[in-house]
């Protein structure tokens, strides 16, 4: 059984990205449990002065990430970029320096937008950020869902709203890739060069 933490970069109650995350469990391989993180709106603005003794909401997020075998992050695109609320959460998750809970995790990323590009610019920024934070991002189809409002059936139950078969197939493929990355500890292998460099510095 693998535990995967899903994070939506939108706080909106009817967020398209959150709705897609709610549809993932039926598409996931057997043995994968997906849990939606719900505390993003409770995080304070990042302040390095607080990172050694952060608010309880930050510690809750740190623990949720630490307990997860893998991550799924879905981002909208605001003004051509990752939303500030998501960047703020990842800034908190990346600290304290050298003791972050993020490195070594395997992650699946996606984006969705009512626009024609599906939030691809924000997703590209998220991928680049994860590379800097030593998070292994699963390859495969790059899922950026354009005109997402036309691909969700709001008459259906929350977990069944994703009506577009192509999007469902691509997400299913990514979920299986995430399962394989978790099983083969791809994130841990990503850290091997870093650990080698650190050992050289210490010798």
C-alpha positions as CSV (number, residue, x, y, z in Angstrom):
1,X,0.0,0.0,0.0
2,X,1.4,3.4,-1.0
3,X,0.2,6.7,0.5
4,X,0.1,9.6,-1.9
5,X,-0.5,13.2,-0.9
6,X,-2.4,15.3,-3.5
7,X,-2.0,19.1,-3.3
8,X,-4.1,21.6,-5.3
9,X,-2.6,25.0,-6.0
10,X,-6.1,26.6,-5.9
11,X,-8.1,27.7,-2.9
12,X,-11.3,28.2,-4.8
13,X,-14.2,26.0,-3.6
14,X,-15.0,25.0,-7.1
15,X,-11.4,24.7,-8.3
16,X,-11.0,22.8,-11.5
17,X,-7.6,21.4,-10.4
18,X,-9.1,20.2,-7.1
19,X,-11.9,18.5,-8.9
20,X,-9.5,16.6,-11.1
21,X,-7.5,15.5,-8.0
22,X,-10.8,14.2,-6.6
23,X,-11.2,12.0,-9.7
24,X,-7.9,10.3,-9.4
25,X,-8.5,7.5,-6.9
26,X,-10.6,5.4,-9.3
27,X,-7.8,5.7,-11.9
28,X,-5.0,4.7,-9.5
29,X,-3.4,1.3,-9.5
30,X,-4.4,-1.2,-6.9
31,X,-2.7,-0.5,-3.5
32,X,-2.4,3.3,-4.0
33,X,-4.3,5.5,-1.6
34,X,-4.6,9.2,-2.6
35,X,-5.3,11.7,0.2
36,X,-6.2,15.4,-0.6
37,X,-4.3,17.9,1.5
38,X,-6.7,20.6,2.7
39,X,-4.6,23.0,4.7
40,X,-3.1,25.2,2.1
41,X,-5.3,28.2,3.0
42,X,-4.2,28.0,6.6
43,X,-0.4,28.5,5.9
44,X,1.0,31.9,6.8
45,X,3.2,33.8,4.4
46,X,6.7,32.3,4.4
47,X,9.1,34.0,6.9
48,X,12.5,32.5,7.4
49,X,12.5,33.9,10.9
50,X,9.8,31.4,11.8
51,X,11.2,28.3,10.2
52,X,12.9,26.9,13.3
53,X,9.7,27.2,15.3
54,X,6.9,27.4,12.7
55,X,3.1,27.6,13.3
56,X,1.3,24.4,13.8
57,X,-0.2,24.6,10.3
58,X,3.2,24.4,8.8
59,X,4.2,21.5,10.9
60,X,1.0,19.7,9.9
61,X,2.0,20.1,6.2
62,X,5.6,19.0,6.9
63,X,4.3,15.8,8.6
64,X,1.8,15.1,5.8
65,X,4.6,15.3,3.2
66,X,7.0,13.3,5.3
67,X,4.4,10.5,5.8
68,X,3.6,10.3,2.1
69,X,5.3,7.9,-0.2
70,X,4.6,10.2,-3.2
71,X,3.1,13.5,-4.2
72,X,0.6,14.7,-6.8
73,X,0.5,18.5,-7.4
74,X,-2.1,20.1,-9.6
75,X,-1.7,23.8,-10.5
76,X,-3.7,26.4,-12.1
77,X,-2.0,29.3,-13.9
78,X,-2.3,32.8,-12.6
79,X,-0.8,35.6,-14.8
80,X,1.3,33.0,-16.6
81,X,2.8,31.6,-13.4
82,X,2.4,29.2,-10.4
83,X,-0.1,30.7,-8.0
84,X,1.4,32.5,-5.0
85,X,-0.4,30.2,-2.5
86,X,1.2,27.1,-4.0
87,X,4.7,28.8,-4.2
88,X,4.3,29.8,-0.6
89,X,3.5,26.2,0.4
90,X,6.5,24.9,-1.4
91,X,8.7,27.5,0.1
92,X,7.6,26.3,3.6
93,X,8.1,22.7,2.5
94,X,11.6,23.3,1.3
95,X,12.8,24.5,4.7
96,X,14.7,24.3,7.0
97,X,17.7,24.2,4.6
98,X,19.2,20.8,4.7
99,X,16.3,19.3,6.6
100,X,13.4,19.7,4.1
101,X,10.8,16.9,3.9
102,X,10.7,17.2,0.1
103,X,13.9,15.7,-1.3
104,X,13.7,12.1,-2.3
105,X,10.0,12.1,-3.0
106,X,8.5,11.0,-6.3
107,X,5.9,13.4,-7.7
108,X,3.3,13.6,-10.4
109,X,2.4,17.1,-11.7
110,X,-0.4,18.3,-13.8
111,X,-2.2,21.6,-14.6
112,X,-5.6,22.6,-15.7
113,X,-7.1,25.9,-17.0
114,X,-10.1,27.3,-18.8
115,X,-7.7,28.7,-21.3
116,X,-6.4,27.0,-24.4
117,X,-2.9,26.1,-23.0
118,X,-4.0,24.3,-19.9
119,X,-1.7,26.1,-17.5
120,X,1.4,24.7,-19.2
121,X,3.6,27.6,-18.2
122,X,2.8,27.2,-14.6
123,X,3.4,23.5,-14.8
124,X,6.8,24.0,-16.4
125,X,7.7,26.3,-13.6
126,X,6.5,23.7,-11.1
127,X,8.7,21.0,-12.8
128,X,11.7,23.3,-12.7
129,X,11.1,24.1,-9.0
130,X,10.9,20.4,-8.1
131,X,14.1,19.7,-9.9
132,X,15.8,22.3,-7.8
133,X,14.3,20.8,-4.7
134,X,15.5,17.2,-5.5
135,X,12.0,15.9,-6.1
136,X,11.7,13.2,-8.8
137,X,9.0,14.1,-11.3
138,X,7.4,11.2,-13.2
139,X,7.8,11.4,-16.9
140,X,5.3,10.3,-19.5
141,X,2.4,12.3,-21.0
142,X,2.5,15.9,-19.8
143,X,-1.0,16.6,-18.7
144,X,-2.1,20.2,-19.1
145,X,-5.8,20.2,-19.4
146,X,-7.1,23.1,-21.7
147,X,-10.7,24.3,-21.5
148,X,-11.0,22.2,-18.5
149,X,-14.6,23.4,-17.8
150,X,-15.7,21.5,-20.9
151,X,-14.1,18.2,-19.6
152,X,-15.9,18.1,-16.3
153,X,-19.5,16.9,-15.8
154,X,-20.8,18.9,-12.9
155,X,-24.0,16.7,-12.8
156,X,-21.9,13.8,-11.6
157,X,-20.6,13.0,-8.2
158,X,-17.3,14.8,-7.3
159,X,-15.1,11.8,-7.8
160,X,-16.7,11.0,-11.2
161,X,-16.7,14.4,-12.9
162,X,-13.8,14.0,-15.2
163,X,-15.6,13.0,-18.4
164,X,-12.9,13.4,-21.1
165,X,-11.6,9.9,-21.9
166,X,-8.2,11.1,-23.3
167,X,-7.5,13.1,-20.1
168,X,-8.5,10.1,-18.0
169,X,-6.2,7.8,-20.0
170,X,-3.2,10.1,-19.6
171,X,-3.8,10.5,-15.9
172,X,-4.1,6.7,-15.5
173,X,-0.7,6.3,-17.2
174,X,0.9,8.9,-15.0
175,X,-0.5,7.3,-11.9
176,X,1.0,4.0,-12.9
177,X,4.3,5.7,-13.5
178,X,4.1,7.3,-10.0
179,X,3.5,3.8,-8.5
180,X,6.5,2.4,-10.3
181,X,8.7,5.4,-9.2
182,X,7.6,4.8,-5.6
183,X,8.2,1.1,-5.8
184,X,11.7,1.5,-7.3
185,X,12.6,4.4,-4.9
186,X,13.4,6.7,-7.9
187,X,13.4,9.7,-5.6
188,X,16.0,8.2,-3.3
189,X,18.3,7.4,-6.3
190,X,18.0,11.1,-7.3
191,X,19.7,12.0,-4.0
192,X,22.7,9.7,-4.5
193,X,24.8,12.4,-6.3
194,X,24.0,14.9,-3.6
195,X,24.9,12.5,-0.8
196,X,28.2,11.7,-2.6
197,X,29.0,15.4,-2.9
198,X,28.2,15.9,0.8
199,X,30.5,13.0,1.8
200,X,33.3,14.5,-0.3
201,X,32.9,17.8,1.5
202,X,33.1,16.0,4.9
203,X,36.2,14.0,4.1
